[in-house]
Amino acid sequence: MLENMAFFRNDAVNRLNLHFAIHALALSGGGAFFGAYLLRAGTPAPAVLAALALVNLGRFTLRPFVLAPARRWGLKPLVIAGTLLCAAQYPVLAGVHGVGWRLLAFCAVSAFGDTVYWTAYHAYYASLGDAEHRGHQVGARQALVAIVGIVAPLLTGWALAALGPRVAFYATSVVVLTAALPILGAPNVRIADAAPAAFRAALRGVRIFACDGWCYGAFIVWQIALFLSLGESFAGYGFAVALAALVGAVCGLMLGRFIDLGHGPRAAWVVGGLLIATDLLRAAAVGAPGYAVGANALAALASAVSGPPLMTAVYNLGKDSPCAMRFQIAADGGWDAGAGIASLLGAALLWIGAPMRLAVMLSLPGSFAMFVLLRRYYVGLAPARQEMRGDTPLGGP
């Protein structure tokens, strides 16, 4: 039993998982209501998606500039600073009322904070985690995220409806600030001044993360469709998001163990099948409240199941690369590009009057490409696992 729980012995990763669970309380609360709130605040759906594309363009542009402070101070101070910067975007969001300078200010603040935080956090997690327990560790994080995701959307939906955006989003900001506390006792990770061929080594991570970003950009289209299908009700939308989190609460941890046992190729099939089935069901459920809630629950299950295989691959590739931070700058740049292009395409489709179902189905190419890349990664990993265990493939010497 103790051997099965060995992945909990890494104190630094435990701290990072606790930190992220607190941050996820904000992401699944105020963060999940980003599109819904902008719609209710008078922002047309194409403009909401265009704003998301602008945020990703800003992040893509800013990514390379994160390397200099990382080299000077290390990753831990950068993750803490990024957490504090992320907290600043929610008060700005509370003041947005339609298209205008406040929306542009939100895009700028969000792009800056997210760039510092996510690049450093992923590199930090990749550096401190254990490759042999990576699936377990990411799965534990995924389970924590799913659990807090049950409560946060219910509270945020109620707060938006009953108390207004200032209370809801300022409270979200306070939650993000407290997320920095668990990291204070974690070790720092220094970044080398030079790492030859680091960015070239990141190309696989760039491709995988670009697919994930594409799926996220299309997911925002779905969030808009879900909110509209539920009559633009904050409470109804919060219930749908909470129900979805409940469905996915334990799946991530179970699949993480499955990956660490060497079943990554099978996990890739499960992920691909669930993602594609979710894409099709979401498109069919547009405009039907009951079906939309069910489709959203399946989407959460797909997210919980896809998280460990995806992040296990990315984190292990990052740790094996010449520099985890440079790897993550490139990989996150791929994520920004994927999310930005998908959200721009969604905005263009809605702007020309295309059916919402067609825009929701933008996620299909990303889901299929994700399946192909993850399966290729884990199939390629199998011979290395056999060699490490001393196994000899049939027909070998």
N, C-alpha and C positions, 0 to 999 in steps of 0.2 A: 504493500500500500504506500509506504514511504517512498519507494522508488518511483511509483507512478505519479507522486506529487513533487518530484525533484525540480520541476520547472518553477516552483514557488520559492526555491532557495535563493534565487537571484534578487537581492534586496533592491537593487537599482531598477530592475524591470518592474518589480512590485510597486515601487514609488511612481514610476511612469504610468503604469496601468491605473493606479488610483488617481493620479493627476488627470489622465485622459477621461476617466469616468466622470469626474467633476466637470471638466470642460464639455463633455458630451451632454451633461445636464442642460447646459446652455445651448449647445448645437441642436439638440432634439426639442428644445423649448423655443426660445426666441429665434434661433437659427432656422428651424423648420418652418417658421411662419413668415420668412422673408418674402416669398412670392405672394402669399395670401394677403399679408398686410399691405404690400404695395398696390395690389389690385383694389383693395378696399379704400386705399388712400387716393384713388383716382388715377393710378398709372395704368395705361392700356397694357394688355398682355404682351404685345410685341415689344413695348418699351421695357417691360420687366426683364425679358430675355436679352434685350440689347444691353441693359445695365449689367447683367451677369457677364455678358461677353466683354464689356468694358473693364470690369473687375479683373477678368482673366488676362486681358491684354496688358493691364497694368502689372499684374503679377509676373507675366512672362518677361516684361521689360525690366523689372526690378530684380529678378532672381540673381543674375551674376554679381550684383553689388553686395550680396549677403556674404560672399566668400571672405572679403577683407576683414570685417569684424569677427568672423568665425576663426580666422587664422590668428587674430590678435588675442581674443579672450576665451576661445573654446566654445563648445556647444551648449553647456549648461546655462551660462548667462544669457545666451541668445534665445534659448527656449523660454526662459523666464521673461525676458524683455518682450518676446513675441506674444506671450500670454497676456501681458499687460496691454500691449497695443491692440490685440484682438478685442479686449473689453471696451475699447473706445468706440467701436463701430456701432454698438447698439443704441447708445444715446443719440447718435447722429441719425440712425434709422427712424427713431421715434418722431423726429421732426420732419420727415419727408411727407409731402402732400402733392402727389402728382409729379410730372416731369418738370425739373427746374434745378437751380443751383444746389439745393439741399441733396437731391438725388446724386448729383455729380460729386458732392462732398463725401457722401456715403461710399460711393464707388472708390474714391481716392483713399479714404481711411481704411476701408476693407482690404483693398489691394495691398497697401503697405503693411498692415498688421499680419495678414495671412501669409504674405511672402516670407517675412521674418520667422513667423511661428512654424509653419508647416515644413519648410525646408530644413530648419534646425531640428525640429521634433523627430522627423523621420530618420534623419542621419544619426541622431542621438540614440533612438530606439534600435536602429540597426547595429550600432557600435556596441551597445551594452547588452543586447540580447544574446542568447545561446542558440547557435544554429541547430543543434540536436534537439532542442526543446522549443524551437521557434513556433511551430504550429500550436503547441499547448499555450504558450505565452500570448500569442496573438488571439487565440481562441478565448482565453480568459478575459482579455481586454474586450473582445467582441461581446461576451456574455454580460460583462458589467455595463457596457454601453446600451445593450438591449434592455437591461433591467431598469436603468435610470430613464430610458426612453419611454417607459410605460407611464411614469409619473409626470415628467416634464411637459409633454404636450397638453395633458389635461389641465395642469395648473396655468400654463401660458394661454391656452384657449379661453379659460375662465377669466383670467386677468385682463386680456384684451377686450373681452365682451363687457365685463363688469367695471373695470377700473381704468381702462384706456391704455394706449400704447406707452405712455411715459412710465407708468408703474411697471408694466410688463417688461419693457426693454431695459429700464434702469436696473431692475432686479436681475435680469439676465446678465448684465454687465458685472454686477457684484459677484455673481456665481463664478464668472470667468476669472475674476481677480483672485478668488480663493483657491482656484485650481493651481496657482503657482506654489502654494505652501508645501505640498508633498515633495516637490523637486529640491527644496532647499538643502536637504540632507543627502542628496545623490552626488556621486562623483562627477567631476568635470571630464570632458574628453577633448584633448587638444587636436588641432588640425595641422597637418604638415604644410610647410611653406610651398613645397612643390610636390606634384604627384604626376609624373609623366604618363601619358595615355589614359588618364582618369576619365576624361569625358568620352573617349572612344569606348572604354569599357562599360559605359552606362547605356549603350544603345538598346540593349534588351530591356532594361528598365524603362527607357523612354517609350518604347513601343507598348509595353504592358500598361504603363500609367496613362498613355494617350488614349487607350481604349477605355480605361476606367473614367478618365475625364469626359470622354464623349458620352458615356452612359450617364454621368452626372448631369451634363448639360441637357440631355434628353429627359432626365428625371425631373428637372425643374419644370419642363413642359407638362409632365404628368401631374406634378403638384398643383399647377394652375388648373388643369382639367379636373382634378379631384375636388379642389375648392369650389369651382364653378358647379360641378355635379352635385355638391352638397348644399347648394343654395347660398354660397358665400357666408356660411355660418362658421365663426371661429370655434365655437364649442363643438359642432359636428366634425369639423376638420381635426380638432385636437383629439377627439374620441377615435377617429379613424387612424391617426398616427399612433396613438397609445395602443390600440388593439393590434396594430401591425407589430409594434415592439414586443408585445406579449407573445406573439406567435414565434418570433425569432430569438427569444431570450436564451434558450439552451443550445441551439443548433451550432453556434460558432465554436463552443468549447468541445462539443463532440467531434466536429469535423477536424479541429486542430489536432486532437489525439490521433485521428485517422491518418492525417498527413505525416505526423512524426513516426508512425509505424511503417511508412513507406508506400502508402496507397495514394500518392499524389495524382497519378494518371486517372484513377477512378474518381477521385474528388473533382478533377477537371470536367469529367463527363457529367457529374451531378450538377456542378456549377453551370455549365453550358446549357444543359436541359432546363434547369430552373429559370435561368435568365431569359431564355428565348420564350419559354411558356409564359413568363410574367409579361414580357413585352406584348405578346399577342392578346393576353387576357385584358391588360390595361387598355389597349386600343378598343377592344370590344365593349368595355365597361363605361366608356365616356358617355356622360349624360344619364346614367342609371345609378342612383345613389347606392342601392344595396349591392349591386355588382361591383361598383367602384370601391366600396369599403373592403370587399373580399379580395379584389385585385390588389389593393394596397397591402393587405395582410400577406399575400403571396410575395409581393415585392420585398417586404421586410424579411421573409424567410429566405428569399434569394440573396438579399444583402448579407444576412447573417452567415449564410453558407459560403458565399463567395469571398468574404473578408479574409478568413485565415489562409486559403490557398493563394490569393492575390498578394497579401502583405508578407506571407512567408517567403514567397519567391522574390519580391522586391527587396525585403530586408536582407535576405541571405546574399543576393546579388550585390547589394550595397556593401555588406560587410566584407565580401570577398574581393571587392574592387580596390584599386590603389588608394582611394580616398572616399569615405562614405559621404562626406559633405559635397564634394564635387559631383559624385554620382547622383545625389539627391537634387542638386541644382538642375542637372540635365533632365532627370526623370520628372521632376515637378514641372519643368518647362514643357515636357510632353503632355502632362496632365492639363496644364493651362491651355495649350493649343487645342487639345481634344474637346475640352469643355467649352472653350470660346467658339470654336467652329460649329459645334452642335447647337449651342444656344443661338448663334447668329442664323443658322439655317431654320431653326424653329421660329425665330422672330420673323424671318422673311416669309415663311409659309403662312403664318397667321396674318401677317400684314397684307398679303395678296388675297386673303379670304379662303385659304385652303381649309379643309375639314380638320378639326382638332385631332381626330383619330390618326390622320396622316402624320401630323407633327409628333404625336406620342410615339409612333412607330419608328421615329428616328433612332431610337435606342437599339434597334435590331442589328445594324452593322457592327456597332460596338460590342454587343453581347457575343456575336459569332466570332469576331476577331479575338475577343478575350478568351473564349474557349480554345481556339487554335493555339494561341501563344502560351497559355497555361499548360495545356497538354504537352506542347513541345518542350517546355521547361522541365516538367516532371518526368516525362519519358527519358529525356536526356540525363536526368538525375539518377535514374534507376541503375545504370552500370556502375556509377560511382558508389552507390550504396552497397552494391554487390561486392565490389572490390574492397570496401572498407570492412565488410563483414567476413571477407575471405571466401565468398561464394564464387563458383565458376559457372558461367552460362553453359547450357548444353552445346556441345560441339566445340567447346574451348579446349585449350591444352591441359 
